[in-house]
Amino acid sequence: MEHSKISGSCLCGEIRYQFVGPIKVFQYCHCSRCQKVTGSAHASNIIVDPEQFQWLSGEVFLGRFELPDTKHFASSFCKQCGSSMPWLTKSGRALIVPAGTLDKDPQQKPVHNIFYADKAPWYNDVNALPKYDKLPVK
C-alpha cells in the first residue's frame, strides 16, 4: 500500500515540511503541558516515525524548547510567526506533528483523548455548543 505525502507549514509560510504515512496515532492530548503550549483546551497531535518526516524549507526559523525533568515533552515553533511546529520527542523515537499545521486533510481522524482527567476545567465538548459557519453577528 502506497502512502501519500502529507505537507504542512507555519502561519507565515517560512517553514514547510512533509511526511509519508502511515500515521502511528492521531490523538487529542489534554495534559497541562499541551494546554500551555497550544493555548487551547488540548493539542491535536499526529505521531509518526522520525524516518517518515522531512523539513522542506525554513528549518533555520525553527525554535525548540525542552521542559526540564520531562521524559518525552518538548515543543518546536517558528521563530518568525510563533506557530507550533513538529517536534522530535526527547527519546528521538517519535515525531509529533501538530495537526493544525497540516496543509490538507490527512484522511484520518483522531482516535482517542489522552490525559483526559487533566482536561481544562472550562472545557466543554464541542458537540454541546452552538455551531456557526461564520463569525456570529450580535
N, C-alpha and C positions, 0 to 999 in steps of 0.2 A: 504494500500500500504506500503510495507516494503522498507525502505531506506537503501542503502549500507553505510558502514563505509568508510569514506574518510580520508586518512592519509597524514601527511606532516612532514617535518623535515627541520633543518637548513643545511647549506652547509657542516659543519664538522660532522654532524650526531649525535651530543651530545643531541640535543633537538628533541623529537618526540612527535607528537600529533595526535589526530583523532577527527572527528565529524561525527555525523549521521544526514542526511538531515531531513527535507527539507532546502534548501538554501533560505533565505529570498530574497536576491537580489545579483546579480553579476554585478559589475559596474566598470567603469573606472572613477577615480576621478582626475581632472586636477587642483585642488586647489594648491596654492603655498606651503602649508604645505606638501602635498603629494609629490610634486616635490622635496622638500628638503629632506624628509625622505627616498625617494627611489633613489634620484639622477637621476631621469628619467623624462620624459615628463608627466607621470601620474602614479597613483597607480592602480593596478588591484585587487580590493577588493571583497571578498565574505563575506556577512554578514549572521551570524547565531545566533540563540538564545544561550545564555551562557550555558543553561542546556544541549544543544546538544554536548558540547565540553568537551574534557578532555586531560590533559597532560599525555603522556605515559612514558616519561623519560626526564631527564636533566633539570627539572624545576629550579634547583639550578643555572643553567647557564643563566637564563633569566635576562635581564635588562629592566627597564621601564623608560620612560621619559614622563612627563606630562608638556605640554606647559602651562604656567600660562595664565589666562584670556581667556581660551577657554572652550566652553561648553561641547564638546564631545571628542576632539582630544587628543590622547596620542600616544606613539609608544612603541614597545617592540622589543627586539633584543637579539641575542645570544652574550654573553659577550666573548665568545671564538673566533667565526669567523665573527661576525658582521652582520649576516643575519637578515633581518626583520623577526619578528615572530608575530603570532596572538596576538591581544591585546583587552582587555576589555575597552569599552568606559567609560569615567568618570561617566556617569549616571548608568553604570552597566547593561543596558538594551540590549546591542548588543555586539557581539564578532566579530571583524574584522579579517579576515584571508587573508593575502597576497597570492594571487593565485599562485605566482611563487614559493611558498614553498611547494606546493602540490606534492605528490609522484606519482600521476596518474591523469588521466583526470576525472574531476568531472561530466562529462556528461551533463554539462550546459555551456552556453556561456554568455558573458556579454550582458546585455540588454540595457544599455544606458551609456552616458557620463554625469558626473555632474561637475559643476563649469567650464564648457567649455569656458566661457567668460574669465577665468583666465589662459587659456592654455599658455604654454611656447611660446614666440614669435618665436622661431626657430622650433616649432613643424610642421612636415609635415605628412599628413595622410600616413600610411604605405602602402596603396594600390597604392599610387602615386610614390613609389620608386622602383628601380630595385630589383629583388629577386635572391638570390644565395643560393644554398643548402650547400655550404661550404664557407670558407674564400676565397674571390676572389684573384687571383694572378695578380699583376700589375707589 
